Amino acid sequence: MMQFLAKAGLAAMLITGTLASTAVPAAAQFSIIIGDPEREPPRDYRRPPPGFDRRPRGCDPRLAEDLARDYGLRRARVVDITPRRVIVQGWTRRGPDEMSFGNVRGCPALRRR
C-alpha cells in the first residue's frame, strides 16, 4: 500500500509540474490583435473632447452693443450684466440713454429708457 501511495504522489507531482511549466509560456504568447495596433481607441461621442470650451449660452456683450447701435445708440457700451439682463448705455440725439437686453442667446431687446 505504501508503495502505491508513493507512486501516486510522484505521479501527481510530475503532472502538476508539467502543467505549471506549460501554462506560463502559452499564456505569455497568446495575444489577439484585431486591426491596427498603433491606431488610437475609438472616440466616445457621449462626452465633449478634452479642451473643449462651451460657449456661454447667454447674450454676448459685443452682440448687445451692435444691436444697441442698430437701434440708434451712439458710443454704446455694456455697463452691467446680470443673470437676466445685459444693460447697454449710449447717446442719442436727446442725450444719454440706456437699453436692456435679455441675457439669453440672441439678445432680445427688453426695454429702452
PyMOL commands that place a pseudoatom at each C-alpha (Angstrom):
pseudoatom trace, name=CA, resn=MET, resi=1, chain=A, elem=C, hetatm=0, pos=[0.000, 0.000, 0.000]
pseudoatom trace, name=CA, resn=MET, resi=2, chain=A, elem=C, hetatm=0, pos=[2.851, 2.311, 0.867]
pseudoatom trace, name=CA, resn=GLN, resi=3, chain=A, elem=C, hetatm=0, pos=[4.442, 1.692, -2.476]
pseudoatom trace, name=CA, resn=PHE, resi=4, chain=A, elem=C, hetatm=0, pos=[1.171, 2.578, -4.251]
pseudoatom trace, name=CA, resn=LEU, resi=5, chain=A, elem=C, hetatm=0, pos=[0.852, 5.918, -2.373]
pseudoatom trace, name=CA, resn=ALA, resi=6, chain=A, elem=C, hetatm=0, pos=[4.462, 6.803, -3.180]
pseudoatom trace, name=CA, resn=LYS, resi=7, chain=A, elem=C, hetatm=0, pos=[3.910, 6.156, -6.891]
pseudoatom trace, name=CA, resn=ALA, resi=8, chain=A, elem=C, hetatm=0, pos=[0.653, 8.131, -6.876]
pseudoatom trace, name=CA, resn=GLY, resi=9, chain=A, elem=C, hetatm=0, pos=[2.330, 11.070, -5.095]
pseudoatom trace, name=CA, resn=LEU, resi=10, chain=A, elem=C, hetatm=0, pos=[5.209, 11.052, -7.579]
pseudoatom trace, name=CA, resn=ALA, resi=11, chain=A, elem=C, hetatm=0, pos=[2.787, 10.949, -10.499]
pseudoatom trace, name=CA, resn=ALA, resi=12, chain=A, elem=C, hetatm=0, pos=[0.788, 13.855, -9.047]
pseudoatom trace, name=CA, resn=MET, resi=13, chain=A, elem=C, hetatm=0, pos=[3.959, 15.944, -8.614]
pseudoatom trace, name=CA, resn=LEU, resi=14, chain=A, elem=C, hetatm=0, pos=[5.024, 15.222, -12.186]
pseudoatom trace, name=CA, resn=ILE, resi=15, chain=A, elem=C, hetatm=0, pos=[1.596, 16.186, -13.556]
pseudoatom trace, name=CA, resn=THR, resi=16, chain=A, elem=C, hetatm=0, pos=[1.383, 19.467, -11.607]
pseudoatom trace, name=CA, resn=GLY, resi=17, chain=A, elem=C, hetatm=0, pos=[4.953, 20.409, -12.547]
pseudoatom trace, name=CA, resn=THR, resi=18, chain=A, elem=C, hetatm=0, pos=[4.308, 19.716, -16.212]
pseudoatom trace, name=CA, resn=LEU, resi=19, chain=A, elem=C, hetatm=0, pos=[1.054, 21.661, -16.261]
pseudoatom trace, name=CA, resn=ALA, resi=20, chain=A, elem=C, hetatm=0, pos=[2.543, 24.619, -14.379]
pseudoatom trace, name=CA, resn=SER, resi=21, chain=A, elem=C, hetatm=0, pos=[5.555, 24.862, -16.683]
pseudoatom trace, name=CA, resn=THR, resi=22, chain=A, elem=C, hetatm=0, pos=[3.487, 24.732, -19.888]
pseudoatom trace, name=CA, resn=ALA, resi=23, chain=A, elem=C, hetatm=0, pos=[0.780, 27.159, -18.825]
pseudoatom trace, name=CA, resn=VAL, resi=24, chain=A, elem=C, hetatm=0, pos=[3.011, 30.217, -18.302]
pseudoatom trace, name=CA, resn=PRO, resi=25, chain=A, elem=C, hetatm=0, pos=[4.735, 30.344, -21.729]
pseudoatom trace, name=CA, resn=ALA, resi=26, chain=A, elem=C, hetatm=0, pos=[1.498, 29.560, -23.521]
pseudoatom trace, name=CA, resn=ALA, resi=27, chain=A, elem=C, hetatm=0, pos=[-0.281, 32.432, -21.742]
pseudoatom trace, name=CA, resn=ALA, resi=28, chain=A, elem=C, hetatm=0, pos=[2.596, 34.826, -22.429]
pseudoatom trace, name=CA, resn=GLN, resi=29, chain=A, elem=C, hetatm=0, pos=[2.491, 34.171, -26.181]
pseudoatom trace, name=CA, resn=PHE, resi=30, chain=A, elem=C, hetatm=0, pos=[-1.275, 34.350, -26.501]
pseudoatom trace, name=CA, resn=SER, resi=31, chain=A, elem=C, hetatm=0, pos=[-2.490, 37.707, -27.829]
pseudoatom trace, name=CA, resn=ILE, resi=32, chain=A, elem=C, hetatm=0, pos=[-5.172, 38.586, -30.317]
pseudoatom trace, name=CA, resn=ILE, resi=33, chain=A, elem=C, hetatm=0, pos=[-4.880, 41.885, -32.200]
pseudoatom trace, name=CA, resn=ILE, resi=34, chain=A, elem=C, hetatm=0, pos=[-7.749, 42.923, -34.405]
pseudoatom trace, name=CA, resn=GLY, resi=35, chain=A, elem=C, hetatm=0, pos=[-6.996, 45.832, -36.690]
pseudoatom trace, name=CA, resn=ASP, resi=36, chain=A, elem=C, hetatm=0, pos=[-4.033, 48.188, -36.490]
pseudoatom trace, name=CA, resn=PRO, resi=37, chain=A, elem=C, hetatm=0, pos=[-2.272, 48.025, -33.078]
pseudoatom trace, name=CA, resn=GLU, resi=38, chain=A, elem=C, hetatm=0, pos=[-0.963, 51.610, -33.375]
pseudoatom trace, name=CA, resn=ARG, resi=39, chain=A, elem=C, hetatm=0, pos=[-4.390, 53.062, -34.004]
pseudoatom trace, name=CA, resn=GLU, resi=40, chain=A, elem=C, hetatm=0, pos=[-5.960, 55.240, -31.300]
pseudoatom trace, name=CA, resn=PRO, resi=41, chain=A, elem=C, hetatm=0, pos=[-9.033, 53.939, -29.476]
pseudoatom trace, name=CA, resn=PRO, resi=42, chain=A, elem=C, hetatm=0, pos=[-12.457, 54.874, -30.849]
pseudoatom trace, name=CA, resn=ARG, resi=43, chain=A, elem=C, hetatm=0, pos=[-13.815, 58.250, -29.805]
pseudoatom trace, name=CA, resn=ASP, resi=44, chain=A, elem=C, hetatm=0, pos=[-16.504, 58.457, -27.131]
pseudoatom trace, name=CA, resn=TYR, resi=45, chain=A, elem=C, hetatm=0, pos=[-19.180, 60.676, -28.664]
pseudoatom trace, name=CA, resn=ARG, resi=46, chain=A, elem=C, hetatm=0, pos=[-21.132, 60.979, -25.426]
pseudoatom trace, name=CA, resn=ARG, resi=47, chain=A, elem=C, hetatm=0, pos=[-18.603, 63.450, -23.983]
pseudoatom trace, name=CA, resn=PRO, resi=48, chain=A, elem=C, hetatm=0, pos=[-17.020, 66.561, -25.465]
pseudoatom trace, name=CA, resn=PRO, resi=49, chain=A, elem=C, hetatm=0, pos=[-13.369, 66.192, -26.412]
pseudoatom trace, name=CA, resn=PRO, resi=50, chain=A, elem=C, hetatm=0, pos=[-10.757, 67.299, -23.876]
pseudoatom trace, name=CA, resn=GLY, resi=51, chain=A, elem=C, hetatm=0, pos=[-10.030, 71.002, -24.042]
pseudoatom trace, name=CA, resn=PHE, resi=52, chain=A, elem=C, hetatm=0, pos=[-13.491, 71.751, -25.432]
pseudoatom trace, name=CA, resn=ASP, resi=53, chain=A, elem=C, hetatm=0, pos=[-14.802, 75.048, -24.079]
pseudoatom trace, name=CA, resn=ARG, resi=54, chain=A, elem=C, hetatm=0, pos=[-18.506, 75.503, -24.118]
pseudoatom trace, name=CA, resn=ARG, resi=55, chain=A, elem=C, hetatm=0, pos=[-19.541, 78.912, -25.252]
pseudoatom trace, name=CA, resn=PRO, resi=56, chain=A, elem=C, hetatm=0, pos=[-21.634, 80.857, -22.795]
pseudoatom trace, name=CA, resn=ARG, resi=57, chain=A, elem=C, hetatm=0, pos=[-25.288, 80.451, -23.572]
pseudoatom trace, name=CA, resn=GLY, resi=58, chain=A, elem=C, hetatm=0, pos=[-26.165, 83.974, -22.592]
pseudoatom trace, name=CA, resn=CYS, resi=59, chain=A, elem=C, hetatm=0, pos=[-26.076, 87.200, -24.551]
pseudoatom trace, name=CA, resn=ASP, resi=60, chain=A, elem=C, hetatm=0, pos=[-22.682, 88.115, -25.974]
pseudoatom trace, name=CA, resn=PRO, resi=61, chain=A, elem=C, hetatm=0, pos=[-21.776, 91.674, -24.877]
pseudoatom trace, name=CA, resn=ARG, resi=62, chain=A, elem=C, hetatm=0, pos=[-20.454, 92.564, -28.351]
pseudoatom trace, name=CA, resn=LEU, resi=63, chain=A, elem=C, hetatm=0, pos=[-23.728, 91.473, -29.917]
pseudoatom trace, name=CA, resn=ALA, resi=64, chain=A, elem=C, hetatm=0, pos=[-25.666, 93.578, -27.403]
pseudoatom trace, name=CA, resn=GLU, resi=65, chain=A, elem=C, hetatm=0, pos=[-23.552, 96.630, -28.302]
pseudoatom trace, name=CA, resn=ASP, resi=66, chain=A, elem=C, hetatm=0, pos=[-24.071, 96.012, -32.022]
pseudoatom trace, name=CA, resn=LEU, resi=67, chain=A, elem=C, hetatm=0, pos=[-27.828, 95.689, -31.535]
pseudoatom trace, name=CA, resn=ALA, resi=68, chain=A, elem=C, hetatm=0, pos=[-27.903, 98.901, -29.486]
pseudoatom trace, name=CA, resn=ARG, resi=69, chain=A, elem=C, hetatm=0, pos=[-26.080, 100.681, -32.330]
pseudoatom trace, name=CA, resn=ASP, resi=70, chain=A, elem=C, hetatm=0, pos=[-28.676, 99.322, -34.758]
pseudoatom trace, name=CA, resn=TYR, resi=71, chain=A, elem=C, hetatm=0, pos=[-31.393, 100.802, -32.532]
pseudoatom trace, name=CA, resn=GLY, resi=72, chain=A, elem=C, hetatm=0, pos=[-29.706, 104.218, -32.727]
pseudoatom trace, name=CA, resn=LEU, resi=73, chain=A, elem=C, hetatm=0, pos=[-27.410, 104.419, -29.706]
pseudoatom trace, name=CA, resn=ARG, resi=74, chain=A, elem=C, hetatm=0, pos=[-24.027, 106.016, -30.374]
pseudoatom trace, name=CA, resn=ARG, resi=75, chain=A, elem=C, hetatm=0, pos=[-20.918, 105.106, -28.368]
pseudoatom trace, name=CA, resn=ALA, resi=76, chain=A, elem=C, hetatm=0, pos=[-22.782, 102.106, -26.962]
pseudoatom trace, name=CA, resn=ARG, resi=77, chain=A, elem=C, hetatm=0, pos=[-21.065, 100.170, -24.185]
pseudoatom trace, name=CA, resn=VAL, resi=78, chain=A, elem=C, hetatm=0, pos=[-22.111, 97.417, -21.818]
pseudoatom trace, name=CA, resn=VAL, resi=79, chain=A, elem=C, hetatm=0, pos=[-22.306, 98.717, -18.245]
pseudoatom trace, name=CA, resn=ASP, resi=80, chain=A, elem=C, hetatm=0, pos=[-23.836, 95.760, -16.373]
pseudoatom trace, name=CA, resn=ILE, resi=81, chain=A, elem=C, hetatm=0, pos=[-24.511, 92.066, -16.904]
pseudoatom trace, name=CA, resn=THR, resi=82, chain=A, elem=C, hetatm=0, pos=[-26.919, 90.276, -14.576]
pseudoatom trace, name=CA, resn=PRO, resi=83, chain=A, elem=C, hetatm=0, pos=[-28.239, 86.714, -14.840]
pseudoatom trace, name=CA, resn=ARG, resi=84, chain=A, elem=C, hetatm=0, pos=[-31.345, 88.099, -16.556]
pseudoatom trace, name=CA, resn=ARG, resi=85, chain=A, elem=C, hetatm=0, pos=[-30.274, 91.266, -18.348]
pseudoatom trace, name=CA, resn=VAL, resi=86, chain=A, elem=C, hetatm=0, pos=[-27.459, 92.949, -20.239]
pseudoatom trace, name=CA, resn=ILE, resi=87, chain=A, elem=C, hetatm=0, pos=[-27.601, 96.741, -19.853]
pseudoatom trace, name=CA, resn=VAL, resi=88, chain=A, elem=C, hetatm=0, pos=[-26.090, 98.958, -22.557]
pseudoatom trace, name=CA, resn=GLN, resi=89, chain=A, elem=C, hetatm=0, pos=[-25.675, 102.717, -22.259]
pseudoatom trace, name=CA, resn=GLY, resi=90, chain=A, elem=C, hetatm=0, pos=[-25.025, 105.177, -25.044]
pseudoatom trace, name=CA, resn=TRP, resi=91, chain=A, elem=C, hetatm=0, pos=[-26.075, 108.505, -26.537]
pseudoatom trace, name=CA, resn=THR, resi=92, chain=A, elem=C, hetatm=0, pos=[-29.000, 109.533, -28.730]
pseudoatom trace, name=CA, resn=ARG, resi=93, chain=A, elem=C, hetatm=0, pos=[-29.995, 112.946, -30.124]
pseudoatom trace, name=CA, resn=ARG, resi=94, chain=A, elem=C, hetatm=0, pos=[-31.771, 113.664, -26.850]
pseudoatom trace, name=CA, resn=GLY, resi=95, chain=A, elem=C, hetatm=0, pos=[-28.837, 112.768, -24.593]
pseudoatom trace, name=CA, resn=PRO, resi=96, chain=A, elem=C, hetatm=0, pos=[-27.751, 109.719, -22.635]
pseudoatom trace, name=CA, resn=ASP, resi=97, chain=A, elem=C, hetatm=0, pos=[-29.932, 106.652, -22.998]
pseudoatom trace, name=CA, resn=GLU, resi=98, chain=A, elem=C, hetatm=0, pos=[-29.987, 103.056, -21.805]
pseudoatom trace, name=CA, resn=MET, resi=99, chain=A, elem=C, hetatm=0, pos=[-31.242, 99.765, -23.287]
pseudoatom trace, name=CA, resn=SER, resi=100, chain=A, elem=C, hetatm=0, pos=[-31.791, 96.379, -21.695]
pseudoatom trace, name=CA, resn=PHE, resi=101, chain=A, elem=C, hetatm=0, pos=[-31.385, 93.067, -23.484]
pseudoatom trace, name=CA, resn=GLY, resi=102, chain=A, elem=C, hetatm=0, pos=[-32.317, 89.610, -22.246]
pseudoatom trace, name=CA, resn=ASN, resi=103, chain=A, elem=C, hetatm=0, pos=[-29.320, 87.525, -21.181]
pseudoatom trace, name=CA, resn=VAL, resi=104, chain=A, elem=C, hetatm=0, pos=[-30.220, 84.621, -23.471]
pseudoatom trace, name=CA, resn=ARG, resi=105, chain=A, elem=C, hetatm=0, pos=[-28.904, 83.618, -26.870]
pseudoatom trace, name=CA, resn=GLY, resi=106, chain=A, elem=C, hetatm=0, pos=[-29.818, 86.192, -29.484]
pseudoatom trace, name=CA, resn=CYS, resi=107, chain=A, elem=C, hetatm=0, pos=[-30.041, 89.132, -27.038]
pseudoatom trace, name=CA, resn=PRO, resi=108, chain=A, elem=C, hetatm=0, pos=[-33.748, 90.053, -27.359]
pseudoatom trace, name=CA, resn=ALA, resi=109, chain=A, elem=C, hetatm=0, pos=[-34.445, 93.715, -26.610]
pseudoatom trace, name=CA, resn=LEU, resi=110, chain=A, elem=C, hetatm=0, pos=[-36.385, 94.146, -23.360]
pseudoatom trace, name=CA, resn=ARG, resi=111, chain=A, elem=C, hetatm=0, pos=[-36.817, 97.893, -22.990]
pseudoatom trace, name=CA, resn=ARG, resi=112, chain=A, elem=C, hetatm=0, pos=[-35.390, 101.291, -23.738]
pseudoatom trace, name=CA, resn=ARG, resi=113, chain=A, elem=C, hetatm=0, pos=[-35.412, 104.087, -21.193]
for i in range(1, 113): cmd.bond("trace and resi %d" % i, "trace and resi %d" % (i + 1))
show_as sticks, trace
zoom trace
